[in-house]
Amino acid sequence: MKVLKIIKEIIRKILAIILPIAFFGWIIIVLIDYYNASENKDPSFCLSKETKQYEDGTVQICTGAGYKVYRYNLEDYNAIEFGPFWLEERQ
């Protein structure tokens, strides 16, 4: 029984270190990509990239860890949009 308590305590301590580091690392990644989007640059940390072709231009989609970045290059609309992962493309 003492061995199990020791193992549980070690795991608890490891998680107490790793989880905050992972959380702050994720925050830094989101902030870097937000900054890049606000400066009209491409995001750095895309998990997947997609380009949709339309008659009047293209829309580039970057899906990150919990967020999406849309780059609209259309006849009537040129912009970059940063938002949560449930953000949908403008029509």
C-alpha positions in Angstrom: 0.0 0.0 0.0 2.8 2.4 0.7 4.2 1.9 -2.8 0.9 2.8 -4.3 0.7 6.0 -2.2 4.2 6.9 -3.3 3.5 6.3 -7.0 0.3 8.4 -6.7 2.2 11.2 -5.1 4.9 11.1 -7.7 2.3 11.2 -10.5 0.5 14.1 -8.8 3.7 16.1 -8.6 4.6 15.4 -12.2 1.2 16.5 -13.4 1.4 19.6 -11.2 4.5 20.5 -13.2 3.6 19.4 -16.7 0.0 20.7 -16.9 0.7 24.4 -16.2 3.7 24.3 -18.5 1.5 22.8 -21.3 -1.2 25.3 -20.6 1.1 28.3 -20.8 2.8 26.9 -23.9 -0.6 26.7 -25.6 -1.4 30.3 -24.5 1.9 31.4 -26.1 1.1 29.6 -29.3 -2.3 31.2 -29.5 -0.9 34.6 -28.8 1.8 34.3 -31.5 -0.7 33.2 -34.1 -3.1 36.0 -33.1 -0.3 38.5 -33.4 0.7 37.2 -36.8 -3.0 37.4 -38.0 -3.3 40.9 -36.7 -0.1 41.9 -38.5 -1.5 40.3 -41.8 1.0 37.5 -41.6 0.5 33.7 -42.0 0.0 31.8 -38.7 3.0 29.8 -37.5 1.3 26.9 -35.7 -1.3 25.4 -38.1 -2.3 21.8 -37.4 -4.0 21.7 -40.8 -4.2 24.1 -43.8 -6.9 24.2 -46.4 -7.5 26.5 -49.4 -11.0 26.8 -50.9 -11.4 28.1 -54.4 -14.4 30.2 -55.4 -15.3 32.0 -58.6 -14.3 35.4 -57.1 -11.1 34.3 -55.2 -9.8 32.0 -52.4 -10.2 31.4 -48.7 -7.2 29.9 -46.8 -8.1 28.2 -43.6 -5.6 27.4 -40.8 -6.8 25.2 -38.0 -4.7 25.5 -34.9 -5.0 24.1 -31.4 -8.4 25.5 -30.4 -8.6 28.3 -32.9 -9.0 29.0 -36.7 -7.6 31.7 -38.9 -9.4 32.6 -42.2 -7.6 34.6 -44.9 -10.1 35.9 -47.4 -8.8 36.9 -50.8 -12.1 37.5 -52.6 -13.2 40.2 -55.0 -15.4 42.0 -52.5 -13.7 41.0 -49.2 -10.0 40.9 -48.3 -9.4 40.2 -44.6 -7.9 37.9 -42.0 -10.2 36.6 -39.3 -9.0 34.9 -36.1 -11.4 33.1 -33.7 -12.3 30.0 -31.8 -12.3 26.5 -33.4 -16.1 26.7 -33.9 -15.8 29.8 -36.0 -17.4 29.3 -39.4 -16.3 30.7 -42.7 -18.2 33.8 -43.9 -20.4 33.4 -46.9 
